[in-house]
């Protein structure tokens, strides 16, 4: 039996073509579906597919059994699909790239590269001593692929790195320990999925517990942080922040975050680096191969993840 797989790009067509028992069909979101799409059992949305149209497409496929994502974020899909449709993420594909983004941000802030770039454009020689990432204490809220990859990359800087997971276990703190941990770290990195438990978790009380001059790094999703509460801390000058995601997103042109002091902002590019589609499809193809063989994909989401 051949399983029809809807794929959004040429990388996917090639990757799925190599799987025995799979028939890839190219589609473009917002355009009429190709002939035979109503037979699709597997749908792969586009990279960073956060559009409601993608969910509507999935809901329209009568034989759909699996939505296979190319990234780890699945918040727009959870609870939106018919009963019996599985969701598998691209966990493991973009950990190195996102960890690299976080380290680049920390180095840029501590070594003041953004300020030096401005001085260069203004032809000003501003030689002075800066801070350093070396020896800093870093708390990572999250304990999955992204967090473990970031810890691995941070260790050569002689940093002290601690992870926080949903439940305490060997080498990982539990979320109930966060209030007591926050005052003791120079930077707090968010690497959690969006769930009912994580939306708004970084609020005024959370931020107030952070050490003076600490840096909040959001590599998760915008709604994890209460934007107004963060703005208040940035405007006071007590905290700094590095954000790859915002709430709202994309950030409107007139939003106050653009001009917030002490903020380094990037437009959701943590996993968007050369080779991202290859990495995403490597994971996706392996997950779909398991589905074809009758095995459950490894990155399945069960209820709220």
C-alpha positions as CSV (number, residue, x, y, z in Angstrom):
1,X,0.0,0.0,0.0
2,X,1.2,3.5,-0.9
3,X,0.7,6.4,1.6
4,X,0.2,9.9,0.1
5,X,2.2,12.6,1.9
6,X,1.5,16.3,1.2
7,X,4.8,18.2,1.1
8,X,5.3,22.0,0.7
9,X,8.7,22.2,-1.1
10,X,11.2,20.4,-3.3
11,X,13.4,19.3,-0.3
12,X,10.4,17.5,1.0
13,X,9.5,15.9,-2.3
14,X,13.0,14.5,-2.7
15,X,13.2,13.3,0.9
16,X,9.8,11.5,0.8
17,X,10.4,10.1,-2.6
18,X,13.2,8.0,-1.1
19,X,10.8,6.4,1.4
20,X,9.5,3.0,0.4
21,X,5.7,3.1,0.4
22,X,5.3,6.9,0.3
23,X,3.9,9.0,-2.5
24,X,4.8,12.7,-2.1
25,X,2.5,15.4,-3.5
26,X,3.5,19.0,-3.7
27,X,1.1,21.6,-2.5
28,X,1.1,25.4,-1.9
29,X,-0.8,26.8,1.0
30,X,-3.6,29.1,-0.3
31,X,-3.8,27.5,-3.7
32,X,-5.9,24.6,-5.0
33,X,-4.7,21.2,-3.8
34,X,-3.3,18.8,-6.4
35,X,-5.3,15.8,-7.6
36,X,-5.2,13.0,-5.1
37,X,-4.7,15.2,-2.1
38,X,-7.9,13.9,-0.5
39,X,-6.1,10.6,-0.1
40,X,-3.3,12.1,2.0
41,X,-2.6,10.4,5.3
42,X,0.4,12.7,6.2
43,X,0.7,16.5,5.9
44,X,3.9,18.3,6.4
45,X,3.3,22.1,6.9
46,X,5.9,24.7,5.7
47,X,8.8,25.7,8.0
48,X,7.5,27.9,10.8
49,X,3.9,27.3,9.7
50,X,2.1,29.5,12.1
51,X,-0.8,30.4,9.9
52,X,-4.4,29.4,10.6
53,X,-4.8,28.4,7.0
54,X,-2.4,25.5,7.6
55,X,-4.7,24.2,10.4
56,X,-7.7,24.6,8.2
57,X,-6.0,22.6,5.4
58,X,-5.3,19.8,7.9
59,X,-8.9,19.7,9.0
60,X,-10.1,19.5,5.4
61,X,-8.2,16.2,4.6
62,X,-10.6,13.3,5.2
63,X,-7.9,10.6,5.6
64,X,-5.3,12.5,7.5
65,X,-3.6,10.6,10.3
66,X,-0.3,12.5,10.9
67,X,0.8,16.1,10.9
68,X,4.6,16.1,10.7
69,X,6.2,19.4,11.6
70,X,9.6,20.7,10.5
71,X,10.2,22.6,13.7
72,X,9.7,22.0,17.5
73,X,6.9,24.5,18.0
74,X,3.4,23.0,17.8
75,X,1.3,25.4,19.8
76,X,-1.1,26.3,16.9
77,X,-1.8,22.6,16.3
78,X,-2.5,21.2,19.8
79,X,-6.2,20.7,20.3
80,X,-7.1,21.9,16.8
81,X,-7.2,18.7,14.8
82,X,-9.8,15.9,14.5
83,X,-9.6,13.0,17.0
84,X,-7.2,10.4,15.8
85,X,-4.8,12.8,14.0
86,X,-1.3,12.6,15.4
87,X,1.1,15.5,15.7
88,X,4.9,14.9,15.5
89,X,7.4,17.7,15.9
90,X,10.8,18.4,14.3
91,X,12.5,18.2,17.8
92,X,16.2,17.6,17.3
93,X,16.5,19.5,14.0
94,X,17.4,23.0,15.1
95,X,18.9,22.7,18.6
96,X,22.4,23.7,17.4
97,X,21.2,26.7,15.4
98,X,19.1,28.1,18.2
99,X,21.8,27.5,20.8
100,X,24.2,29.3,18.5
101,X,21.7,32.3,18.3
102,X,21.5,32.5,22.1
103,X,25.3,32.5,22.6
104,X,25.7,35.1,19.8
105,X,23.2,37.3,21.6
106,X,24.9,36.9,25.0
107,X,28.3,37.6,23.5
108,X,27.0,40.6,21.6
109,X,25.5,42.1,24.8
110,X,28.4,41.3,27.1
111,X,31.1,42.5,24.7
112,X,28.9,45.4,23.5
113,X,29.2,44.6,19.8
114,X,25.9,46.4,19.1
115,X,27.3,49.6,20.6
116,X,30.6,49.3,18.8
117,X,28.7,48.8,15.5
118,X,26.8,52.1,16.1
119,X,30.1,53.8,16.9
120,X,31.7,52.5,13.7
121,X,28.9,53.9,11.6
122,X,29.4,57.3,13.4
123,X,33.2,57.1,13.0
124,X,33.8,57.2,16.8
125,X,36.6,55.3,18.5
126,X,35.1,54.2,21.8
127,X,37.8,51.9,23.3
128,X,36.8,50.7,26.8
129,X,36.5,47.6,28.9
130,X,33.4,45.4,28.5
131,X,31.9,42.5,30.4
132,X,32.4,38.9,29.4
133,X,30.4,35.7,29.0
134,X,33.3,33.8,30.7
135,X,32.3,32.5,34.1
136,X,28.7,33.7,34.0
137,X,25.9,31.8,35.7
138,X,23.2,30.8,33.2
139,X,19.8,29.3,34.1
140,X,18.0,27.6,31.2
141,X,14.2,27.2,31.6
142,X,13.7,24.1,29.6
143,X,15.4,20.7,29.5
144,X,14.9,19.4,26.0
145,X,17.0,19.3,22.9
146,X,17.5,23.1,22.7
147,X,18.5,23.4,26.3
148,X,20.9,20.5,26.4
149,X,22.6,21.7,23.2
150,X,22.9,25.2,24.6
151,X,24.5,23.8,27.8
152,X,27.0,21.9,25.7
153,X,28.0,25.0,23.8
154,X,28.2,27.2,26.9
155,X,30.5,24.9,28.9
156,X,33.7,25.9,27.1
157,X,33.1,29.5,28.4
158,X,33.6,28.1,31.9
159,X,30.0,29.1,32.7
160,X,27.8,27.5,35.4
161,X,24.7,26.2,33.7
162,X,21.6,24.8,35.3
163,X,18.5,23.4,33.6
164,X,14.9,23.5,34.7
165,X,12.3,20.9,33.6
166,X,8.7,20.2,34.4
167,X,9.8,17.7,37.0
168,X,13.0,17.6,39.0
169,X,15.4,14.7,38.1
170,X,19.1,14.0,38.0
171,X,20.8,17.2,36.8
172,X,17.6,19.1,36.2
173,X,15.6,21.3,38.6
174,X,11.8,21.3,38.8
175,X,9.7,24.3,37.8
176,X,8.7,24.8,41.5
177,X,12.3,25.8,42.2
178,X,12.3,28.7,39.7
179,X,11.6,31.5,42.2
180,X,14.5,30.4,44.5
181,X,16.9,30.0,41.5
182,X,16.3,33.3,39.7
183,X,18.2,35.6,42.0
184,X,21.4,33.6,41.6
185,X,21.9,33.8,37.8
186,X,23.4,36.3,35.4
187,X,21.2,35.3,32.5
188,X,17.9,33.3,32.2
189,X,17.3,31.6,28.9
190,X,13.7,30.5,28.0
191,X,13.5,27.3,25.9
192,X,10.0,26.0,26.6
193,X,7.0,25.2,24.4
194,X,3.8,27.3,24.6
195,X,1.3,25.6,26.9
196,X,-1.2,26.7,29.4
197,X,1.5,26.4,32.1
198,X,4.1,28.5,30.2
199,X,2.0,31.3,28.7
200,X,2.7,34.4,30.8
201,X,5.1,32.5,33.1
202,X,7.6,35.4,32.9
203,X,5.6,38.1,34.6
204,X,6.3,41.0,36.9
205,X,6.9,38.6,39.9
206,X,9.3,36.4,37.8
207,X,11.3,39.4,36.6
208,X,11.4,40.9,40.0
209,X,13.2,37.8,41.3
210,X,15.9,38.1,38.7
211,X,19.3,39.6,39.8
212,X,20.0,43.3,39.1
213,X,21.5,43.7,35.6
214,X,20.6,40.1,34.6
215,X,19.7,39.3,31.0
216,X,16.5,37.6,29.9
217,X,16.9,35.6,26.7
218,X,13.7,34.4,25.0
219,X,14.4,31.6,22.5
220,X,10.9,30.1,23.1
221,X,7.8,31.9,22.0
222,X,6.6,35.5,22.6
223,X,3.5,34.6,24.8
224,X,5.8,33.0,27.4
225,X,6.7,36.6,28.5
226,X,4.3,39.3,29.5
227,X,5.5,42.1,27.3
228,X,4.3,45.0,29.4
229,X,6.0,43.6,32.5
230,X,9.3,43.2,30.6
231,X,9.0,46.7,29.2
232,X,8.7,48.1,32.7
233,X,11.9,46.4,33.8
234,X,13.8,47.5,30.7
235,X,12.7,51.1,31.0
236,X,13.8,51.1,34.7
237,X,17.3,49.9,33.5
238,X,17.4,47.1,36.1
239,X,17.3,44.2,33.5
240,X,18.4,43.6,30.0
241,X,16.9,41.3,27.4
242,X,17.6,39.4,24.2
243,X,14.5,38.5,22.2
244,X,14.1,36.3,19.1
245,X,10.3,36.2,19.6
246,X,7.7,38.7,20.7
247,X,4.1,39.1,21.7
248,X,2.7,40.3,19.4
249,X,4.6,38.9,16.5
250,X,5.5,40.2,14.0
251,X,6.2,43.2,16.1
252,X,4.2,46.2,14.7
253,X,6.2,49.2,13.5
254,X,5.0,51.5,16.3
255,X,5.4,49.0,19.2
256,X,7.4,50.3,22.2
257,X,9.7,47.2,22.2
258,X,11.5,48.6,19.2
259,X,12.9,51.5,21.3
260,X,13.2,49.8,24.7
261,X,16.5,50.3,26.4
262,X,18.8,47.4,27.0
263,X,17.1,45.2,24.4
264,X,18.7,43.2,21.6
265,X,15.9,42.1,19.2
266,X,16.0,39.6,16.3
267,X,13.0,38.7,14.0
268,X,12.5,35.0,15.0
269,X,15.6,33.7,13.3
270,X,17.0,31.3,15.9
271,X,16.4,28.2,13.7
272,X,16.5,30.0,10.4
273,X,20.0,29.3,9.2
274,X,21.6,27.7,6.2
275,X,20.6,24.0,6.1
276,X,17.5,24.5,8.2
277,X,15.2,22.7,5.6
278,X,17.7,19.8,5.2
279,X,17.8,19.4,9.0
280,X,14.1,19.6,9.3
281,X,13.4,17.1,6.6
282,X,16.0,14.7,7.9
283,X,13.9,14.5,11.1
284,X,10.6,14.6,9.3
285,X,11.5,11.8,6.9
286,X,12.6,9.6,9.7
287,X,9.4,10.2,11.6
288,X,7.3,9.5,8.5
289,X,9.3,6.3,7.9
290,X,8.3,5.1,11.3
291,X,4.7,5.8,10.6
292,X,4.9,3.9,7.3
293,X,6.4,0.9,9.1
294,X,3.6,0.9,11.7
295,X,5.7,2.4,14.5
296,X,4.7,5.6,16.4
297,X,6.9,8.6,15.6
298,X,9.3,9.5,18.3
299,X,8.4,13.1,18.6
300,X,4.6,12.6,19.0
301,X,2.8,15.2,21.1
302,X,0.3,13.7,23.6
303,X,-2.3,16.3,24.6
304,X,-0.8,19.5,25.9
305,X,3.0,19.2,25.4
